[in-house]
Structure formats: C-alpha cells, structure tokens
Amino acid sequence: MIDGKNILITGGTGSFGKRLTKTILQKYTPNKVIIFSRDELKQFEMQNDFPKNLHPSLRYFLGDVRDKERLLRAFSEVDIVIHSAAMKQVPAAEYNPLETIKTNVIGAANIVDAAIDCGVESVIALSTDKAVNPINLYGATKLCSDKLFVAGNAYSGSKKTKFSVVRYGNVVGSRGSVVPFFQKMKETGSIPITDERMTRFWITLDQGVQFVLQSLQTMVGGEIFIPKIPSMKIVDLATAIAPNCDRIIVGIRPGEKLHEMLLSEDEARNAFDIGDSFVVADQNTISKLEPTLLLKQVGEDFRYASDTNSEWLTVEQLQAMIETV
C-alpha cells in the first residue's frame, strides 16, 4: 500500500503525525511523505528531527484543512491521505464552537472534495470514542466528520477514491493528554481528579499508528475500524504517575463523560468482530470485506464501553506504558 506511493498526512506535526512519519520512513519505501499542517515553527522543528539528507522523500506543505484551494494544490499526485488534523481539546471546543466546526467538519468536507477531484486512491481519517453518543461539541463534530467520510464513497463515482475511518480512545502521552498534565502537577504534591469513578480507553501512539496502517491495508471504503483496547481507571493512572501525591476532586469539566464508548448498541446492528478489532459498515461494504476477513456479527445489544470492558490495565501496566512515551 505504501511502497512507491505519495503519502500526505494532515496534522503531520502532531504527536500521531510525527510517530506515523517515523514508522513509515523506517519500515517502508514511499516515493514521498508530505507533512501538511498550518504551523511553520512545528514544521521547522520537525525538519530538524528528520534531516533532509537522511530522509529525502520527506516534504512539507503549509496549509489549513479549512482552505479547500490549498488542499487541491496539496493533493496533486497524492495516492494516500491520512487525516489526523483536528481541534480536539474538549473545553476549548466548548468555548470556541465555530472554530471547531470549521476545522473538524468543514475541513473534513474539504478533504473529501479535494481527494475525489485530485484522484486520491485512499483516505483514512482518525476519529475518537467521543464521537459515539456525543455530549460535547468535539465529539459531535467528529461524528459529523465520520459521516462525511463514509458518505464520500458514494460521491467518488468513476474516480474510485475510497474513504474509511479509524476510531479509538485516549492516546498515552499525546500532546495535551492527561499524562503530561499529571506529570507536571506531580511537582505540586497534589493531583486534580475530575471524578474517581471515571474510566477511559487507553492506547499507545505506536499501537494507534499500527492500527491505522493495518486498516489502510484492509479498507475497501465505507468502514469504521475500532481496535480492541484496554480500559483504565483515572485513579489508577494517578497512582501510576504520582503514588505519593494527594488527590483533589475537582468535578467533571464541561462536555466530559464519566465513561467513554467505542461502539454503541445502535451501531451494533451493523458491527462485526474481525478478531483484534471491530468494523462498522453497511452490507455493501461488508460484502467486499468478506472474501478477505473472518467476520462475526456482534449481538444486537452489544456495546463496547470503557466501564464494561473485559480488559483492564493495572497500575504496573500503566507505569510500563508511560515509560515508553
């Protein structure tokens, strides 16, 4: 899928984008890897991390997913687009709703249009557990984004551009995640906890990257891929990072859930277990997947939520994951 191809990563200077770039350059031989993002300083810093003499296939393209004309220029001769650009901070989205909509929804629509117009082969977009039964604006915009990418398969016509979505939970150590925040607060001697009952799905950057690449290889267009990943308790994370610190209960922030969900009962009607992950798709897409995957339909009342998950991380396992960040 990747060798000899031109790959473009939106939000390429973010935590996921940089790890994906590193993995692709180490394991594959692409013709080009294009980093598309809007911050010239982060692009400059990334160029220092990936020297041009060692990575001649790497390119940098300044732009914003809100700007369709710029996307049309960037997508020229691109084979694969991996869309990771987003506004994802829940409180920031709550207080800046229009800005979040412009990036997460209008930006997604622009990518669909530009990919079809430029003849891109495959587009895979990153989503979030917060898109399932959303109660915050970030989740609602990602739900809209997911719908746009799935619907994009009906619009591509003779261009044959394929669109799929990858949905997973919180990423250990990603920029803005709770891990670096807890590590910083550890120095004060106390850790703020929103609610001691809170649970979250947990995945490492490397696991997220591998799952995206795996889904890219499997996709036929129209799927939402969901990995089977463990849950963790927020109090266990606090213990893993700062076992000797006091805990201060500060209450759930605007737009936060007590528990997260990756697959709802309503989606379960169109969901299938494919071994190490689930896939949500309509019957037409499933019929294309059946020759290559062993599909087992989940029960109609099935739900995949962080509080009822069968796999849980211990304090020791959390400590080991954090050390790899």
C-alpha positions in Angstrom: 0.0 0.0 0.0 2.8 2.4 0.8 6.0 1.5 -1.1 6.5 3.8 -4.0 3.4 5.8 -3.2 2.9 9.5 -2.3 1.5 9.8 1.2 0.1 13.0 2.7 -0.5 13.4 6.4 -2.8 16.2 7.6 -1.8 17.4 11.1 1.5 15.8 10.4 3.5 17.8 13.0 1.3 16.5 15.8 2.1 13.6 18.1 0.4 11.0 15.9 1.7 12.5 12.7 5.3 12.5 13.8 5.2 8.9 15.0 3.4 7.8 11.8 6.0 9.5 9.7 8.8 7.9 11.7 7.2 4.4 11.3 6.6 4.9 7.5 10.2 6.0 6.9 11.6 3.1 8.9 9.5 0.3 7.5 8.5 1.3 4.0 9.9 3.0 0.9 7.4 5.6 -0.1 8.1 8.0 -3.0 7.1 11.0 -0.9 5.7 11.6 2.6 4.1 15.1 2.7 3.5 16.8 6.0 0.5 19.1 5.7 0.0 21.5 8.7 -0.5 25.1 9.5 2.3 25.9 11.9 5.6 26.8 10.3 7.5 26.6 13.6 6.5 23.0 14.2 7.4 22.1 10.6 10.8 23.7 11.1 11.3 21.7 14.3 10.2 18.5 12.6 12.7 19.1 9.8 15.4 19.2 12.5 14.1 15.9 13.8 14.1 14.4 10.3 17.1 15.8 8.5 16.7 16.1 4.8 19.9 14.3 3.9 18.6 11.2 5.8 15.0 11.5 4.6 15.0 12.8 1.0 11.4 11.6 0.5 10.0 13.9 3.2 8.2 17.1 2.1 6.5 19.9 4.0 3.4 21.8 2.9 1.9 24.7 4.8 -1.8 24.9 4.8 -5.1 24.5 6.6 -7.8 21.9 6.0 -10.3 24.9 6.1 -8.8 26.1 2.9 -10.1 23.9 0.0 -8.0 25.5 -2.7 -4.8 24.8 -0.7 -5.9 21.2 -0.3 -6.5 20.9 -4.0 -2.9 22.0 -4.6 -1.5 19.8 -1.8 -3.4 16.6 -3.0 -2.0 16.8 -6.6 -0.4 13.4 -7.4 -1.1 12.1 -3.9 -2.0 8.4 -3.6 -2.9 8.1 0.1 -4.2 10.7 2.6 -4.1 10.1 6.4 -6.2 12.7 8.1 -5.2 13.4 11.7 -5.7 17.2 11.8 -8.3 18.3 14.3 -9.3 20.6 17.1 -9.6 18.1 19.9 -9.4 19.8 23.3 -12.9 19.3 24.8 -13.0 22.6 26.9 -11.6 24.6 24.0 -14.2 23.2 21.6 -17.0 24.0 24.1 -16.0 27.7 24.2 -14.9 28.1 20.6 -17.7 26.1 18.8 -17.5 27.8 15.4 -13.7 27.4 15.2 -14.1 23.7 16.0 -16.8 23.2 13.3 -14.7 25.0 10.7 -11.7 22.6 11.3 -13.4 19.3 12.1 -16.5 19.4 9.9 -15.8 21.9 7.1 -12.2 20.7 7.0 -13.5 17.1 6.6 -15.8 18.1 3.7 -12.9 19.9 2.0 -10.8 16.8 2.2 -13.5 14.6 0.7 -14.0 17.0 -2.2 -10.3 17.6 -2.8 -9.4 13.9 -2.6 -12.1 13.0 -5.2 -11.2 15.9 -7.5 -7.5 15.0 -7.4 -7.9 11.3 -7.8 -6.5 10.2 -4.4 -6.7 6.4 -4.1 -7.4 6.1 -0.3 -8.3 8.4 2.5 -8.3 7.2 6.1 -9.5 9.6 8.9 -8.8 9.4 12.6 -11.8 9.6 14.9 -12.4 9.3 18.6 -14.6 7.5 21.1 -16.2 10.8 21.9 -18.0 10.6 18.5 -20.2 7.8 19.9 -23.3 9.2 21.5 -21.6 12.6 21.8 -22.4 15.1 24.6 -19.7 17.6 23.8 -19.0 19.7 20.6 -15.7 17.9 19.9 -17.5 14.6 19.8 -20.4 16.0 17.7 -18.0 17.4 15.1 -16.1 14.2 14.8 -19.4 12.3 14.4 -20.2 14.7 11.5 -16.7 14.2 10.1 -17.1 10.4 10.3 -20.4 10.6 8.4 -18.9 12.8 5.7 -16.0 10.4 5.1 -18.3 7.3 4.9 -20.7 9.2 2.6 -17.7 10.2 0.5 -17.6 6.7 -1.0 -20.9 7.4 -2.7 -19.7 10.6 -4.2 -16.4 9.4 -5.8 -18.1 7.8 -8.8 -15.6 6.9 -11.5 -12.7 8.4 -9.5 -12.8 5.3 -7.2 -11.5 7.2 -4.2 -12.0 5.2 -1.0 -12.7 6.7 2.4 -12.6 4.9 5.8 -12.4 5.9 9.4 -10.4 4.6 12.4 -11.9 5.2 15.8 -10.0 4.7 19.1 -9.6 6.1 22.6 -7.2 8.3 24.5 -3.6 8.1 23.4 -0.9 7.7 26.1 1.4 10.8 26.1 -0.1 12.6 23.1 0.1 16.3 23.1 -2.5 17.7 25.5 -3.3 14.3 27.1 -3.7 13.7 30.8 -0.3 12.0 31.2 2.0 15.1 30.8 -0.6 17.1 32.8 -0.4 14.7 35.7 3.4 14.6 35.5 3.5 18.4 35.7 1.1 18.5 38.6 3.1 15.9 40.4 5.6 18.6 41.2 3.0 20.5 43.3 2.3 17.5 45.5 -1.4 17.1 44.5 -3.2 15.6 41.5 -6.6 17.0 40.4 -9.1 14.2 39.7 -12.4 15.1 38.0 -14.3 12.0 39.3 -12.9 8.9 41.0 -15.3 6.7 39.0 -14.0 7.9 35.6 -12.7 5.3 33.1 -11.2 5.7 29.7 -10.0 3.5 26.8 -6.2 3.6 26.5 -3.9 3.1 23.6 -0.2 4.0 22.9 1.0 6.1 19.9 2.7 3.1 18.4 -0.5 0.9 18.7 -2.5 3.7 17.1 -0.1 4.0 14.2 0.0 0.3 13.6 -3.8 0.1 13.7 -4.1 2.9 11.1 -1.6 1.2 8.8 -3.4 -2.2 9.3 -6.7 -0.6 8.5 -5.2 1.2 5.5 -4.2 -2.2 4.1 -7.6 -3.8 4.8 -10.0 -1.0 3.8 -12.4 -1.2 0.8 -14.1 2.1 1.6 -17.0 2.9 3.9 -15.8 1.2 7.1 -15.3 2.5 10.6 -12.5 0.4 12.2 -12.4 0.1 16.0 -9.5 -1.7 17.8 -10.0 -3.9 20.9 -8.0 -1.9 23.5 -7.9 -2.0 27.4 -9.6 0.4 29.8 -8.0 2.2 32.7 -9.4 3.9 35.8 -8.3 7.5 36.2 -7.4 6.9 39.9 -5.1 4.1 38.8 -3.4 6.4 36.3 -2.9 9.0 39.1 -1.4 6.2 41.3 0.9 5.1 38.5 2.2 8.6 37.9 2.2 10.1 41.4 1.6 7.5 44.1 2.5 9.8 47.0 0.5 12.8 45.9 -2.8 14.0 47.4 -5.9 13.8 45.2 -8.2 16.7 44.8 -11.6 16.1 43.4 -12.4 19.0 41.0 -15.6 17.7 39.3 -16.2 16.8 35.6 -15.4 19.6 33.1 -18.0 20.9 30.7 -18.6 18.3 27.9 -16.9 15.4 29.7 -18.4 11.9 30.2 -17.9 9.6 33.2 -17.2 6.7 30.8 -16.5 6.6 27.0 -17.9 4.3 24.4 -16.3 3.0 21.2 -19.3 1.0 19.9 -22.9 1.7 20.8 -25.9 -0.7 20.8 -27.4 1.2 17.9 -24.2 0.7 15.8 -24.0 -3.0 16.8 -26.7 -3.8 14.2 -24.0 -3.1 11.5 -20.9 -4.2 13.5 -18.7 -7.2 13.1 -15.9 -8.8 15.2 -12.9 -9.3 13.0 -10.5 -10.7 15.6 -8.4 -8.0 17.1 -10.9 -5.3 16.2 -14.4 -4.4 15.2 -15.7 -3.0 11.9 -18.9 -1.0 11.4 -20.2 -0.8 7.8 -23.2 -1.3 5.6 -24.0 -4.5 3.8 -22.4 -3.4 0.6 -19.1 -2.7 2.2 -19.2 -5.9 4.3 -19.8 -8.0 1.2 -16.5 -6.6 -0.2 -14.7 -7.4 3.1 -16.0 -10.9 3.4 -13.5 -12.6 1.0 -10.5 -11.4 3.0 -11.7 -11.2 6.6 -13.4 -13.6 9.0 -16.5 -11.7 10.0 -18.6 -12.4 13.1 -21.6 -10.2 13.7 -21.8 -8.9 17.3 -25.1 -9.2 19.2 -27.8 -6.5 18.7 -27.5 -5.3 22.3 -23.7 -5.3 22.2 -21.9 -2.2 23.5 -18.2 -1.6 23.8 -17.7 0.9 26.6 -14.8 1.8 28.9 -16.6 0.8 32.1 -17.8 -2.6 31.0 -14.7 -3.6 29.0 -13.3 -7.1 29.7 -9.7 -5.9 29.6 -8.2 -3.5 32.2 -4.8 -2.0 32.8 -3.2 -2.4 36.2 -1.2 0.3 37.9 2.0 -1.6 36.9 1.0 -1.9 33.3 0.1 1.8 33.2 3.6 2.7 34.6 5.2 0.5 31.9 3.2 2.2 29.1 4.1 5.7 30.4 7.8 4.8 30.5 7.6 4.2 26.7 6.3 7.6 25.9 
